Amino acid sequence: SIKGFQRDTVYYSILDTEWPAVKVRLAGGAAES
């Protein structure tokens, strides 16, 4: 549906913006474990 498509587009747009911080968090978690 178009509504679902729009929601996913916004969601992935946010992920794209936050990805550098996410990578840092993931790298930190991997280093700790």
VOPAGU-2260 file (C-alpha; in pm, 1 decimal, decimal comma):
REM VOPAGU-2260
SITE   aa  ch    i         X         Y         Z
SITE  SER   A    0       0,0       0,0       0,0
SITE  ILE   A    1     109,0     356,6     -53,9
SITE  LYS   A    2      69,8     437,1     316,3
SITE  GLY   A    3     303,4     151,3     409,5
SITE  PHE   A    4     551,3     261,3     144,7
SITE  GLN   A    5     559,9     615,1     280,0
SITE  ARG   A    6     609,7     489,3     635,9
SITE  ASP   A    7     898,3     265,5     530,1
SITE  THR   A    8    1057,1     549,3     334,4
SITE  VAL   A    9    1055,1     772,7     642,5
SITE  TYR   A   10    1183,6     485,6     857,7
SITE  TYR   A   11    1478,0     409,3     631,9
SITE  SER   A   12    1551,6     779,3     593,0
SITE  ILE   A   13    1591,8     800,6     970,9
SITE  LEU   A   14    1812,6     491,3     971,4
SITE  ASP   A   15    2032,5     643,4     701,8
SITE  THR   A   16    2073,8     959,2     910,5
SITE  GLU   A   17    2149,3     773,1    1233,2
SITE  TRP   A   18    2365,8     496,6    1084,5
SITE  PRO   A   19    2705,2     650,5    1183,9
SITE  ALA   A   20    2594,2     654,9    1549,4
SITE  VAL   A   21    2452,7     304,0    1515,5
SITE  LYS   A   22    2783,8     177,0    1376,6
SITE  VAL   A   23    2970,8     333,8    1668,5
SITE  ARG   A   24    2731,6     167,2    1915,6
SITE  LEU   A   25    2764,1    -169,3    1742,0
SITE  ALA   A   26    3142,8    -142,6    1732,8
SITE  GLY   A   27    3148,0     -55,1    2103,6
SITE  GLY   A   28    2924,7    -351,2    2188,2
SITE  ALA   A   29    3141,4    -585,8    1982,9
SITE  ALA   A   30    3454,1    -458,2    2157,2
SITE  GLU   A   31    3298,6    -512,8    2500,5
SITE  SER   A   32    3179,1    -868,6    2434,7
